Amino acid sequence: MLALHSRKVFQAHVLRPASRAVWNVSLPVLSGPGGSHTTKYNIVRPGKDNVEWDDFLLALPEKEHLASMSKEVPLFIRYLKVVTDKEGRPEAFTAFINRAKSGLVVESDVFITSEELLSVMWKNGYSDSERNAIQFTFPADYKFHYPELSVLFDIPEEETYKFCMRTRMEKSHIGELDFSKVKRQGFIRDHWLMFGVGLVIFKYFPFFNYYFGVKVFGTSMWCYTMWTGLNRWIATSCRRNEFMAAQKTANDVMDGEDKIVESMRRFANDAKCVDYLNTFKEDTEAKISTYREALAKKMKQDLTERALKQLQAIAAFEGNMGSAMQELVVTEAAASFKQQFPSDKAMQTKAFESAVKSLSGATTTATDCPVTSHFQSAFKSLEGVDLSKLKGNASGTLPERVAFAQQAKEAEFKSTFMVTPAEASEVKSLAAKAKSGEGYDFSKLPADAADRLDALYASINAKVGYAMPDLAPQAIPMTKDSAANAYIEKVNAQIAESAKTLRQARLTAFVSSF
């Protein structure tokens, strides 16, 4: 029992937690960032770079000694918006938004928990609805830092900071301190102060001569000072690199796990393949019949729409031709007057007499004005004339000019909406070249003749308002699998053969109609 008690006392008072050194191999659990940190109270806390843990009640840290952090507060901002709108403090909400838009920078351990806040609200007489709003909005482990309490209850930040620190000290909270601010400064000064005091003391002892005091003791102190400085610098760099390597390894592991899960998802429905193959024939037959029905309805709809558009185009052309003929009659009558007036002496004399008569104040009739009489005679010349049988002449009489324009419009109408004799004869000549026994073999045509026949097929069908369905199947692209490529080549050959058969049937029906 005595030995066991002695061993426990020795472990409690002599042994200390292992610390990070330069010249040995540290365990991962004893590392800094990402590992664990054993405080001087033998309490384990997460290891962080440039962070020292201590009891606030014993350390009594200043505000600048506390470690800071950046906190995201989306939930608090939504709740604060409701509170400030109800209390009429929009400027407080705007100021807090501007402060927290890039992350709210706070001291990490200056806070009170949700339960502590609810207890304080109950002690200060807040209503049940107000406390329930906090309780049901924020989780039980939410930490209200002093800037949040300040803007939420409209209290100066200094007061909320003091209250949070007092609450943490009453709990003997072990919090984060900025190690660069709380560590002892001036280690070089301390080392050489030790050297000076030691040299003054040792010089009164025998056998401590100049060589030992300056050479041995001084060189040892210089080496110790250099080792301390380099150890701090190297240890900081090593901890940083270890933390970055650990983060990279963790990211690689998570990326690998995501890729594994993604790969497994691709094969999630493999077990259903057998079920699908068992009903493949029935499903395909049903879908093929549905596809044929839908295809026929689509072709019928396209044909109706195309024919309707063609009829509308014909009606529009005829309407434009009627209005153009009216304008043409007036234009041609004016043109014939301009052409006849310079060479007609009687018309010139009549025009002069009409002008003199109008200047004298006498009344002029339509027969006195050569312009009016010319237009009346021109319009009367069109009465009872069959323009379709009259030979047109661009420089003849008015009926001949109108007949010429009407015949030009009719020729344009025929070339636009009707198959011309030239096109029909060209189709017949190409069909004669492709004649093979009782049928046709269009593969015998040269490339230019085949292209011309396809162009005639498209243009003539467009003229008559026939919608041509686009049923040309597309070839399947090749893959990297040679076995699959052999099957794809067979399918593509069948597709090409079906396309050839479809073209042969189309062109045969086309040339047979001429």
C-alpha positions in Angstrom: 0.0 0.0 0.0 2.8 2.4 0.9 4.5 1.7 -2.5 1.2 2.2 -4.4 0.6 5.5 -2.5 4.1 6.7 -3.2 3.8 5.9 -6.9 0.5 7.9 -7.1 2.1 10.9 -5.2 5.1 10.7 -7.6 2.8 10.7 -10.7 0.7 13.6 -9.3 3.5 15.9 -8.3 6.5 15.0 -10.3 5.3 13.9 -13.7 4.2 16.6 -16.1 2.3 16.3 -19.4 4.5 15.7 -22.4 5.4 18.8 -24.3 6.3 19.5 -27.9 10.1 19.3 -28.4 12.2 19.7 -31.6 14.6 16.8 -31.3 12.1 14.0 -30.6 9.1 12.5 -32.3 5.8 13.7 -30.8 2.6 11.7 -30.6 -0.3 13.0 -32.7 -2.5 13.4 -29.6 0.1 15.7 -28.1 0.3 18.0 -31.2 -0.8 21.5 -31.2 -3.5 22.5 -33.7 -5.9 19.6 -34.3 -4.7 17.6 -31.3 -5.2 18.0 -27.6 -3.8 20.5 -25.1 -3.3 19.5 -21.4 -3.6 22.6 -19.2 -1.7 23.1 -15.9 -4.8 21.8 -14.1 -4.5 18.4 -15.9 -7.6 19.2 -17.9 -7.6 18.4 -21.6 -8.7 21.1 -24.1 -8.5 21.2 -27.9 -5.0 22.1 -29.1 -4.9 25.4 -31.0 -2.1 27.5 -32.4 -1.1 30.5 -30.3 -3.8 29.7 -27.6 -3.2 29.1 -23.9 -6.0 27.8 -21.6 -6.4 29.1 -18.1 -8.9 29.6 -15.4 -10.4 33.1 -15.7 -11.0 33.4 -12.0 -7.3 32.7 -11.2 -5.8 34.4 -14.2 -8.0 37.5 -14.2 -7.2 38.3 -17.9 -7.5 41.7 -19.5 -9.6 42.1 -22.6 -6.6 42.2 -24.9 -5.3 38.9 -23.4 -8.4 37.0 -24.6 -8.3 34.9 -27.8 -10.6 36.2 -30.5 -12.6 34.4 -33.2 -14.9 35.1 -36.2 -18.5 34.0 -35.6 -21.3 33.5 -38.2 -24.6 34.7 -36.8 -27.4 34.2 -39.5 -29.9 32.9 -36.9 -29.3 35.8 -34.5 -29.6 38.3 -37.3 -33.0 37.0 -38.3 -34.2 37.2 -34.6 -32.6 40.6 -34.2 -34.5 41.9 -37.2 -37.9 41.0 -35.6 -36.9 42.5 -32.2 -35.6 45.8 -33.6 -38.6 46.2 -35.9 -40.9 45.7 -33.0 -39.0 48.1 -30.7 -38.3 50.7 -33.4 -34.5 50.5 -33.5 -33.7 50.0 -37.2 -30.4 51.9 -36.9 -29.1 49.4 -34.3 -29.9 46.5 -36.7 -28.2 48.3 -39.6 -25.1 49.0 -37.5 -24.9 45.3 -36.4 -25.3 44.1 -40.0 -22.4 46.3 -41.1 -20.3 44.9 -38.2 -21.1 41.2 -38.8 -21.3 41.1 -42.6 -17.8 39.6 -42.8 -18.1 37.7 -39.6 -18.6 38.9 -36.1 -15.2 39.2 -34.4 -15.6 38.4 -30.7 -13.6 37.1 -27.7 -14.3 33.4 -27.9 -15.0 32.8 -24.2 -16.9 36.0 -23.2 -20.4 34.7 -23.5 -23.4 33.3 -21.6 -25.4 30.2 -22.6 -29.0 30.1 -23.6 -29.9 28.6 -20.2 -28.0 31.3 -18.3 -29.8 34.0 -20.4 -33.2 32.5 -19.7 -32.4 32.5 -16.0 -31.3 36.1 -16.1 -34.5 37.1 -18.0 -36.7 35.3 -15.5 -34.9 37.1 -12.6 -35.4 40.5 -14.3 -39.1 40.0 -14.9 -39.3 39.3 -18.6 -42.6 37.7 -19.7 -43.1 34.1 -20.7 -43.6 35.0 -24.3 -40.3 36.8 -24.4 -38.4 33.9 -22.8 -40.2 31.4 -25.0 -39.1 33.4 -28.1 -35.5 32.9 -27.0 -35.9 29.3 -26.0 -37.7 28.2 -29.2 -35.5 30.2 -31.6 -32.0 29.3 -30.3 -30.6 25.8 -29.5 -29.7 25.0 -26.0 -26.0 25.1 -26.6 -26.0 28.5 -28.3 -23.5 31.0 -26.9 -24.6 34.7 -26.7 -21.4 36.8 -26.9 -21.4 40.2 -25.4 -21.9 42.2 -28.7 -25.1 40.2 -29.4 -26.4 40.8 -25.9 -25.6 44.5 -26.2 -27.6 45.0 -29.4 -30.4 42.6 -28.4 -31.2 44.3 -25.0 -29.9 47.8 -26.0 -27.2 47.8 -23.3 -23.7 49.3 -23.6 -21.1 46.7 -24.7 -18.9 47.5 -21.7 -21.6 46.4 -19.3 -22.4 43.2 -21.2 -18.7 42.4 -21.4 -18.3 42.7 -17.6 -21.4 40.6 -17.0 -20.3 37.8 -19.3 -16.8 37.8 -17.7 -18.2 37.7 -14.2 -20.5 34.8 -15.2 -17.6 32.9 -16.6 -15.4 33.6 -13.6 -18.2 32.4 -11.2 -18.2 29.1 -13.2 -14.4 28.8 -12.9 -14.4 28.7 -16.7 -11.1 27.6 -18.3 -11.0 29.7 -21.5 -8.7 30.7 -24.3 -6.0 33.2 -23.9 -3.8 34.7 -26.6 -0.5 33.0 -25.9 1.5 35.8 -27.5 0.0 38.3 -25.1 0.2 36.3 -21.8 3.5 34.6 -22.2 6.6 36.0 -20.4 8.4 38.4 -22.7 12.1 39.1 -23.0 13.7 35.7 -22.6 17.0 37.0 -23.9 17.1 39.6 -21.2 16.3 36.9 -18.6 19.1 34.7 -19.9 21.8 37.3 -19.8 20.6 38.6 -16.5 21.1 35.1 -15.1 24.6 35.1 -16.7 25.5 38.5 -15.1 24.2 37.6 -11.7 25.9 34.1 -11.9 29.2 35.6 -12.9 29.1 38.1 -10.0 28.3 35.3 -7.6 30.7 32.7 -8.9 33.8 35.0 -9.0 34.0 34.9 -5.2 34.3 31.1 -5.2 37.5 29.3 -5.7 38.3 27.5 -8.9 35.8 29.8 -10.8 38.3 31.6 -12.9 38.0 33.8 -16.1 38.0 30.8 -18.4 35.0 29.2 -16.8 33.1 32.4 -16.2 33.5 33.8 -19.7 34.2 30.9 -22.0 32.4 28.0 -20.5 29.5 29.7 -18.7 29.1 32.5 -21.3 29.2 30.1 -24.3 26.7 27.8 -22.6 24.3 30.6 -22.0 24.7 31.8 -25.6 23.9 28.3 -26.9 20.9 28.0 -24.6 19.6 31.4 -25.8 20.0 30.5 -29.4 18.4 27.0 -28.8 15.4 28.6 -27.1 14.8 31.1 -29.9 15.2 28.5 -32.7 13.1 26.0 -30.8 10.2 28.4 -30.7 10.5 29.3 -34.4 11.0 25.8 -35.6 8.2 24.4 -33.3 5.8 27.0 -34.6 6.6 26.2 -38.2 6.3 22.4 -37.5 3.0 22.8 -35.8 1.7 24.9 -38.6 2.9 22.4 -41.3 1.5 19.5 -39.3 -1.9 21.1 -39.0 -2.0 22.0 -42.7 -0.9 18.4 -43.6 -3.6 17.0 -41.3 -6.2 19.3 -43.0 -5.1 18.2 -46.4 -5.2 14.6 -45.5 -8.7 15.1 -44.0 -9.9 16.8 -47.2 -8.4 14.0 -49.4 -10.1 11.4 -47.2 -13.4 13.2 -47.5 -13.0 13.6 -51.3 -12.2 9.9 -51.6 -15.2 9.0 -49.5 -17.4 11.2 -51.7 -16.1 9.6 -54.9 -16.7 6.1 -53.4 -20.3 7.0 -52.5 -20.8 8.5 -56.0 -19.5 5.4 -57.6 -21.7 3.2 -55.4 -24.7 5.3 -56.4 -24.1 4.6 -60.1 -24.7 0.9 -59.3 -27.5 1.4 -56.9 -30.1 0.2 -59.4 -28.1 -2.7 -60.8 -30.3 -5.2 -59.0 -33.3 -3.9 -61.0 -31.7 -4.7 -64.3 -33.0 -8.3 -64.3 -36.6 -7.1 -63.6 -36.3 -4.5 -66.4 -35.0 -7.2 -68.9 -37.9 -9.5 -68.0 -40.4 -6.9 -69.1 -38.3 -5.4 -71.9 -40.2 -6.9 -74.8 -43.6 -6.0 -73.5 -42.6 -2.5 -72.6 -40.9 -2.0 -76.0 -43.9 -3.2 -78.0 -46.3 -1.0 -76.0 -44.0 2.1 -76.4 -43.5 1.4 -80.1 -47.2 1.4 -80.7 -47.6 4.6 -78.7 -44.7 6.1 -80.6 -46.3 5.3 -84.0 -49.6 6.8 -82.9 -47.9 9.9 -81.7 -45.8 10.2 -84.8 -48.9 9.9 -87.1 -50.7 12.6 -85.1 -47.6 14.9 -85.2 -47.3 14.4 -89.0 -51.0 15.2 -89.4 -50.7 18.3 -87.3 -47.6 19.5 -89.2 -49.3 18.9 -92.6 -52.4 20.8 -91.5 -50.3 23.8 -90.2 -48.1 23.8 -93.4 -51.2 23.7 -95.7 -52.9 26.5 -93.7 -49.8 28.7 -93.9 -49.5 28.1 -97.6 -53.2 29.1 -98.2 -52.7 32.2 -96.0 -49.7 33.1 -98.1 -51.7 32.7 -101.4 -54.5 34.8 -100.0 -52.1 37.5 -98.9 -50.4 37.5 -102.4 -53.8 37.9 -104.1 -54.8 40.7 -101.8 -51.5 42.5 -102.4 -51.9 41.9 -106.2 -55.4 43.6 -106.2 -54.2 46.7 -104.4 -51.2 46.8 -106.6 -53.4 46.7 -109.7 -55.4 49.7 -108.5 -52.2 51.7 -107.8 -50.9 50.6 -111.2 -53.9 51.9 -113.1 -53.4 55.4 -111.6 -49.6 55.2 -112.1 -49.9 54.1 -115.7 -52.5 56.7 -116.6 -50.2 59.4 -115.2 -47.3 58.0 -117.1 -49.2 57.9 -120.4 -50.3 61.5 -119.9 -46.6 62.6 -119.3 -45.6 60.7 -122.4 -48.4 62.1 -124.6 -48.6 65.7 -123.5 -45.2 67.0 -124.9 -46.1 65.8 -128.4 -49.8 66.5 -128.5 -50.5 70.1 -129.7 -54.3 69.8 -129.2 -53.7 68.8 -125.5 -51.3 71.7 -125.0 -53.7 74.2 -126.6 -56.6 72.8 -124.4 -54.5 73.1 -121.3 -53.6 76.7 -122.1 -57.2 77.6 -122.8 -58.3 76.0 -119.5 -55.6 77.9 -117.6 -56.7 81.3 -119.2 -60.4 80.5 -118.5 -59.7 79.7 -114.8 -57.6 82.9 -114.5 -60.5 84.9 -115.9 -62.8 83.6 -113.2 -65.0 81.5 -115.6 -66.2 78.1 -114.6 -64.2 75.2 -116.1 -65.7 71.7 -116.7 -64.1 68.3 -116.8 -64.0 68.4 -120.6 -62.0 71.7 -120.5 -59.1 70.3 -118.4 -56.8 68.0 -120.4 -55.7 66.1 -117.3 -59.2 65.2 -116.2 -60.4 64.3 -119.6 -57.3 62.2 -120.2 -57.8 60.2 -117.0 -61.5 59.8 -117.8 -60.8 58.5 -121.2 -58.1 56.2 -119.9 -60.4 54.7 -117.2 -63.1 54.2 -119.9 -60.7 52.4 -122.1 -60.5 49.6 -119.4 -64.2 49.0 -119.4 -65.2 45.7 -121.1 -61.6 44.7 -121.7 -60.5 41.1 -120.9 -57.0 41.7 -119.5 -56.2 38.0 -119.5 -56.6 37.7 -123.3 -55.1 41.1 -124.2 -51.5 41.1 -125.2 -49.5 43.1 -122.7 -47.2 45.9 -123.7 -45.1 48.0 -121.2 -45.2 51.1 -123.5 -48.6 50.7 -125.2 -52.1 51.9 -124.2 -53.3 51.8 -120.6 -55.1 48.5 -121.1 -52.0 47.0 -122.6 -49.8 48.3 -119.7 -52.2 47.0 -117.1 -52.4 43.6 -118.9 -48.6 43.5 -119.0 -48.4 44.1 -115.2 -51.2 41.6 -114.4 -49.5 38.9 -116.6 -46.2 39.6 -114.8 -48.0 39.1 -111.4 -49.6 35.9 -112.6 -46.2 34.6 -113.8 -44.8 35.4 -110.3 -47.7 33.7 -108.7 -47.2 30.5 -110.8 -43.5 30.4 -110.1 -44.1 30.9 -106.4 -47.0 28.6 -105.7 -47.1 26.2 -108.7 -44.8 23.6 -110.3 -43.4 25.1 -113.4 -43.0 23.0 -116.7 -39.3 23.4 -116.5 -39.2 21.8 -113.0 -41.5 19.0 -114.1 -39.4 18.2 -117.2 -36.3 18.2 -115.1 -37.8 15.8 -112.6 -38.8 13.5 -115.6 -35.3 13.6 -117.1 -33.7 12.7 -113.7 -36.3 9.9 -113.2 -35.5 8.5 -116.7 -31.8 8.3 -115.7 -32.7 6.4 -112.5 -35.2 4.0 -114.3 -34.4 0.4 -113.5 -36.9 -2.1 -114.9 -40.3 -1.5 -113.4 -39.0 0.7 -110.7 -36.2 3.2 -109.9 -32.7 2.9 -108.6 -31.6 6.3 -107.5 -28.2 5.0 -106.4 -27.2 5.0 -110.2 -27.5 8.8 -110.3 -24.3 10.9 -110.1 -23.7 12.9 -107.0 -24.7 16.2 -108.6 -27.9 14.7 -110.1 -28.9 13.1 -106.8 -28.4 16.4 -105.0 -30.5 18.2 -107.6 -33.3 15.7 -107.3 -33.3 16.1 -103.5 -33.4 19.9 -104.0 -36.3 19.6 -106.4 -38.1 17.3 -103.9 -37.8 19.8 -101.1 -38.6 22.9 -103.2 -41.7 21.4 -105.0 -43.2 20.1 -101.7 -42.6 23.5 -100.2 -44.4 25.2 -103.1 -47.5 23.0 -102.8 -47.6 23.3 -99.0 -46.7 19.8 -98.0 -44.9 19.3 -94.7 -42.0 16.8 -95.0 -41.4 14.9 -91.8 -37.8 14.7 -90.6 -37.4 11.0 -89.8 -33.7 10.6 -90.6 -32.2 8.4 -87.9 -28.9 9.4 -86.4 -25.9 7.1 -86.2 -24.7 6.0 -82.7 -21.2 7.3 -81.8 -18.4 4.9 -81.1 -17.2 4.1 -77.6 -13.9 3.0 -76.1 -15.1 -0.6 -75.7 -14.2 -2.7 -78.8 -17.0 -5.3 -78.1 -19.5 -2.5 -77.9 -18.2 -0.9 -81.0 -18.8 -4.1 -83.0 -22.4 -4.1 -82.0 -22.7 -0.3 -82.7 -21.3 -0.9 -86.2 -24.1 -3.4 -86.9 -26.7 -1.1 -85.6 -25.4 1.8 -87.6 -25.4 -0.3 -90.7 -29.0 -1.1 -90.2 -29.8 2.5 -89.6 -28.0 3.5 -92.9 -29.9 0.8 -94.7 -33.3 1.9 -93.3 -32.4 5.5 -94.2 -31.6 4.4 -97.8 -34.9 2.5 -98.0 -36.9 5.5 -96.8 -35.2 7.8 -99.3 -35.9 5.3 -102.1 -39.6 5.1 -101.2 -39.9 8.9 -101.0 -38.3 9.7 -104.3 -40.1 6.8 -106.0 -43.5 8.3 -105.0 -42.3 11.8 -105.9 -41.1 11.0 -109.5 -44.1 8.8 -110.1 -46.5 11.8 -109.8 -45.0 13.4 -112.9 
